[in-house]
Amino acid sequence: MTERCGWAGPEQIYIDYHDEEWGVPEYDSRTLWEKLILDGFQAGLSWITILKKRENFRAAFQGFDPNVIAKWTEKDVERLLGDAGIIRHRGKIEATIGNARAWQELDTKVGFDRFLWNYVDGIPLRTTHADRALIPTQSPMTAQISKDLKKAGFRFCGPTIVYAFMEATGLINNHLTTCPRHEPCAALARDPAEVWPTSA
């Protein structure tokens, strides 16, 4: 018998997110950045709150284009603080602007996508848990990634946030083995040499 991961539901938006997005390996640098930012906004809140506001976030943050956001100033912070459609948290908004600048530098140097995927050698980590209670909320790897991201200038990227981000973007396949999405997500993993030809 197979059934979805227990956290998926009961609202349809949550079920759709689980069935279509969560755990799917993400290789696009800008999309990875957007998801890390949204996980940062989730800190202290539930993911369903962010999910329901995601389109508002995308509109307010110009489609999460870090090259646009990196140029923003205090005037933009004040504008966003007046937007009831998003999470109006000054620290997180200011961090997003700083994180856009950090992304630009890191993406120019090594590629934000490669920077992240290098931690797992380009291949998603695949867990074999049948019980969500056995899955940790952070790991030594996410602690190291968090440390390296902070060194690169990122904020709101602690080990727990990074772990949730890695689950969401498929760097870790944490769908339970009893979940019908475990195998399909595993099958979506790509050959690193195909994604980054120069890495071969």
N, C-alpha and C positions, 0 to 999 in steps of 0.2 A: 504493500500500500504506500502510495506517495501522497504527500501534501505539502503545500507551501510552507516556507519558513514562518514560524508562529507570529512574528512581528508584522507580517504583511496583511493589514486589514484593521478594522472591517471596512473602512472607507475605500471606495473604488479607486480614488487617486493613488492611494497607498498600494493597493493590489497591482495596479497598472505599473507603478514605479518598480515594484519588485519583479514583475513578470517581463518587463521590457528593458529596464536600465540597470538595476542594481546587480553588480557582479560581472557586467559585460566589460571585457578588457577595452580600456580607452587609451588610444595612442596619440590623440591630437593635443598638442601643447596648450593651446588656448582653452580647450574644453577641460583639460585637467586643471588648469588654473581656476576656471570658473567654479568647478566642483570643490576645490580646496577652499575658495573664498566662502562658498555657501556653507561648507562644514564649519568654518570659523564663525559664521553668523549663528549657527545652530548652538554654539557653546552656551549651556545653561537653559536651553530650550529643547523642544521635541522636534524631530525631523519633519513630522507632518506639518508643523507650523511653517517651516521653511518651504516645504513642497507646495503648500497652498499659496504662498507668496512669490514663488519662483518667477512667474511671468512678470510680476510687478518689479522684482529685482532686476530682471533682464532689461526692462524698459528704463528703469531709473539709472542703471549702470551701463547704458549704451551697448547693450548686447554683450556685456562683459569683455569689451575690447581693452586689454591692458595698455595698449599703445595710446588709447584715448584717455583712459583713467589716470595714467601716469602724469598727465599734464594738469590735472585738476588742482584746485586751490581751496583755501578756506571758504570761499564763496560757494563752491560746490558742496562742501561739507554742510554748510548751513542750509542749502537747498534740499539736500537729502534728509536732513534732520526734520524738515517740514513735510516729508512724504509719508503719509499714513499707510501707504501700501507696502512698505518694507519694515525691517526692524530698525528703529531709530536709536541706534547706539553709537555715540560719537567715537568711542574707541575703536569699534569694529569698522566704521566708515573710514576713519583716518588710516587704519591699518590696511584697508583695501587699496587705498591710494599708494601707500608705501609698498604694499605687496606687488602692485602693478610695476613699480619702478624696479623692484627686486627681480620680478619675472623678466623684465626686459634685459637686465644684465645677465642673468643666468641663461636665458634662452639664447642670447647672442653668443655666450661662451661655449655652452655644451648642448643646448636644447633642453627646455624644461622637461619634455617627455623623456629624453634619454637620461637626464639626471635622475628622475624617479625610477624608471624601469631598470636602471643599472643595479639598483639594490636587490633586485630579484633575478638578475642576469637575463632580463628581457622575457622571462617566462613566469606567468602567474603562479604564485604559491597556491597549492591546492590542498585544502584541509579535508579531513574525513570524519567530521563530527556529525552525529545524529541527534545531538542534544545541544541546543543553543547555550545552555548553562555552562557548557564546557569551553565555550569560546571566550578568550580573554578580551579585555577592552583596550589593551596595549601590549607591546612586546619590546624586547631589546632592540629589534630592528626599527620599530616606529620611534623609539626613544632616540636612536641615532639619526634617523631622518629628520626628526623634529629639531635636534641640535644643529644639524647641517643647514636646515632651512633658516633657522634663526641667525646662524652665522652669515647667511647670504642676505639677511635683511628682512626676512618674513616675520610676521607676527600672527597671533592666534593660530598657532600650528603646533600645539602641544602633542605629546605622544598618543593621547586618546583621540584627539581630532584626526591625527594622521592615520591612526588605525581605521577609524570609520571611513575616512577618505579612501584608503587602500581597498577596503571592502567594496565601497560604492563603485570604484573605477576598475575593479577586476584585477588589481595587482595581487589581491588575495581572493581566491574563490571560497567564500565562506557560506555559500548556500549549503544547507544541511544535506547530507547524503540521501535523506528521505525526500528532498525537495525536487520536483520535476525540472527545476532550472539548473541544478548542479551540473549535470552532464552537458547540456547545451552551452552553458557558459564556458565550460572547460574546452569544448570543441571550437570556440571562437578565438582561442589563443593563436597568435600569429608567430611565424618564424622571425626571430629578431633580425636575422640577416636580410629578411625581406622588408622589414619595417625601416631598418637603418642599414642600408647596403654597405656603407663604409665600415661597419662594425665587424664584418667578417674577416 
